[in-house]
């Protein structure tokens, strides 16, 4: 009798474990993306579909941009604007965005979108339309838990690109987050937004890491010139040998700061994206990660750039431009690239 009881308990435990496993699978970010995208696509009119839907192998899938991409205040970017959706569709599109980000990543993404309203106040009828709803959704292939498809949400200072296969995320880069202003300083934006920073970790941790270096370490880390702008519109990052100081030459405290900086980028994504990326970072060898930093101390605002490069990934950061109110070095571009291959394409 006791043996039968133990067997029953074992079967119940196995069943519970299987149920938990199925529950986790059903609640994965890839499945949530598939459900959200399928629901959104099914809500589209024929005209909306003509703008939002592309074949999976379309060249447009790798045609990513983080600039406004406008001419005469008309969009050049492909996809369907939030502005051209009804309220329910906008909520569906935000559900897709939420599935592609962590809680903090979703807040950063939506804050970036909201900054367009601040720019509209600061620029007062400038050359570009500044509208939080000028963000575009593109679907590549047919959203499905069985097949392979992709999606993008993109606009000024935001470009998120994913490939999902059989309900699992197989690619999540390039992942670009920018901010103008990086810090809201001007009285035109006074109130709850005054003093707001969109990407503080990307700034503070890198500055803290560089400040912690000895003079000898700074000789390795510091670059003679500011780094070039992040290259957009191409399917792969063009990188050479890593620049800067190798993590092998850092103290334990400095390595901890470096890893915090890397985590701050990876953790913009859902846990099931961030965790494998960080595991790959460690597997590639922390000692092989390089940190490079450049700053123009004599210029107003002290514009600066940095990169973090390991065997599997590249982080690029620039804060060199003035914001739209003319405050120097208050305009951030930051990006995570997969050196194994962005967009799920094998690196050449």
DALINVEN-V256594 format. One line per field, one symbol per residue. ss: DSSP state (A for helix, B for strand, O for the rest). phi: phi as a letter, one per 20 degrees, with the letter a starting at -180 (. if undefined). psi: psi as a letter, one per 20 degrees, with the letter a starting at -180 (. if undefined). A space follows every 50 residues. Layout:
ss: ???
phi: ???
psi: ???
//
This chain:
ss: OAAAAAAAAAAAAAAAAAAAAAAAAAOOAAAAAAAAAAAAAAAOOAAAAA AABBOOOOAAAAOOOOOOOBBOOBBOOOOBBAAAOOAAAAAAAAAAAAAO OOAAAAAAAAAAAAAAAAAAAAAOOOOOOOOOOOOBBBBBOOOOOOOBBB BBBBBOOBBBBBBBBOOBBBBOOOBBBBBBOOBOOOAAAOOOOOOOBOOA AAAAAAAAAAAAOOAAAAAAABOOOOOOOOOOOOOOOOOOOOOOBBAAAO OAAAAAAAAAAAAAAAOOOOAAAAAAAAAAAAAAOAAAOBBBBBBOOOOO OOOBBBBBBOOOBBBBBBBOOOOOOOOOOOBBBBBBBBOOOAAAOOOO
phi: .fffffffffffffffffffffffffeffffffgffffffgfefffffff eedcffefggfdeebdeglcblmdfdfeodfgfddegffffffffffffe cfgffffffffgffffffffffelmffdfdbgdecddcddndgaedddbb bbdbafmbbdccccclmcfdbbcfcdccbcffcfdeffdfofefnfcecf ffefffffffffffgfffffffdfcfffgfedmcfbfecdfgdnefffee fgfffffgffffgfefefefgfefffffffgfffoffefddcbbbdfeeg nlgbbbccccfdbbdcbcccefffdnfflbbdcbbdcdffqfmmeffe
psi: ghghghgggggggghgggggghggghjqhggggggggggggiiqrhghhh hhpqqhjqhhhjmqqjrhmqpkkppiqrrpqhhjqrghhghghhhgghhj rrghhgggghggghihhghhghhnlaiqpopijlqppppoaopqihaprr rppqaojpoppqpppljqpiqkqqopprpoqhpohqhhkqbhhpipphlh hhgghggggghiqrhghhhghpqhqqqqqpprjqiqpoqbqqqbpqhhjq rgghhggghggghhghjhrqhiggghghghghhiohhipqpqqpqnhiqp imqqqrqopahirpppppnhqqaijjpqlloppqqpqoiiorjjppq.
//
